[in-house]
Amino acid sequence: SAGRLWGGRFAGGPAEAMAELSRSTSFDWRLAPHDLDGSVAHANALLRVGLLTPAEHEQMVAELQRMRAEVLAGTLGPDPDDEDVHGALERILIERLGADLGGRLRAGRSRNDQIATLIRRYLRSELRVVLGSLLEVVEALADQAAAHPEAVMPGRTHLQHAQPVLLAHHLLAHAWPLLRDGRRVVDLDARLAVSPYGSSALAGSSLGLDPEAVAADLGFSGSVANSIDGTAARDLVAEAAFVLAQVGVDLSRLSEDVILWCTAEFGFATLADAWSTGSSIMPQKKNPDVAELARGKAGRLIGNLTGLLATLKGLPLAYNRDLQEDKEPVFDSLDQLRVLVPAVAGMVATLTFHPGRMAALAPQGFSLATDVADWLVRRRVPFAEAHEIAGACVRRCEALGIGLDQLSAADLAEVSEHLSPEMLPELTVEASVRARDQRGGTAPQRVAEQLAEVRAEAAAL
Ligand code: ARG
């Protein structure tokens, strides 16, 4: 039976539509190198208990290694009739070694523990790639922050002008979530580093194989404590899909800022030609497509996560074929980020900022009103009263069509006896930013220290 790992109890082969439904090689072939690594580790286990002789083992491992090299070279692939990656590789092994030797490898293992192991091992290596490119985005943000140590901009809440901040502070605020995503990858790796191999179909194997030794062979830190859990659980795949979705969401929020900054109305930044696109009809257009694709793909990554969770929610223990549906969503999330994250890094690294424009807008919208209130508080006015007074200043400025720093001595005296023109020289964006010098604040000194923290955390991941 072509690439089918079962058949003895069946009088005939599957219907064509059954076989087509069952076939997974179009997406699980990417696991073939891990499948072959697993087979080598399993052959080692069979050797240790005497189920392969040293000569058989040597011949089998050599063939498995050869197949692995061919898979990586792209010269070995599944046949149209193969059901899945496991069946295809065993068919090829038997074709090459004969049924007497090739047919011995499957003893004590099942596709159920194989696939549960392969997906963990695959995720471990792929998530490391995501982490690497994520750190490129962090580095781009850190480099931009370092290049603009003093530039100020309007800080916003509710998208309204709130208080001035340093551009560097804002850029690093996008770096921290990405660093936490990186930390999530590292944390998740410790959970992924537990091998289900040896769980067999669900109950473990009777052949005396050592799952801990197989786990060590495959670079895992240990093997599962429960063979049912080992074959049936996919929470770690869902967790990977979550981490990837969160990366998408964090890149999407960064991208939304970039999209706004590059509008004529903001005018805070300009995209490099290499990281933007034009319009087929409007000759002047320069569009932030990288950022928009980041925003768009975040929705797709969220869909992959929620779809997978929905697949898992009603499944009884242990293995069910539904579990095969874990792969395409998480593969898609990885495939999307593999292309997207480096592009976001390139876009950020090559953004040109316009500090003059940002500085001109920073004091607008009465963004120094909190500084008026804080000035009063330092003169022992209760904050609630100071808030009222500063609010009254804003109301008066609005009526007069002027900024807070343009209030006359008479205006100030009329608003409150606590106010005086001494305050006015302190009412600048630079002073406002410099004053916020507690840990975590936007003062240049604090932001410089924060930048060093960002770089240190990136280096530690
Ligand atoms: N292709 C399956 C999966 O991805 C693994 C094979 C288990 N199949 C089975 N009939 N027990 O989950």
Residues whose N, C-alpha, C, O or C-beta is under 5 A from the ligand:
A	BS01	LIG	S24 D84 R111 N112 I115 L323 Q324
